[in-house]
């Protein structure tokens, strides 16, 4: 009888011990959902960072192109002024000998 009782207690202990250590399907599903949510959050953060970097790069390129265009217009204005001065000098009757 002692052996039977001891065997039942031992079997019950092993059963309870292994059952309590196993993850349930619900716990596994919850872990999978949390992991997926973390992955989505990380991907969204990374995409946001890449968009910010691209926007900053685009803004810098636009600013540089604007500055270059502005300088080109100034240079063209100077060249027009020089050409006008040269034309005026060429047409000025007081300078003819």
Helices and strands as residue ranges (DSSP letters): H 2-21, H 25-91, G 93-95
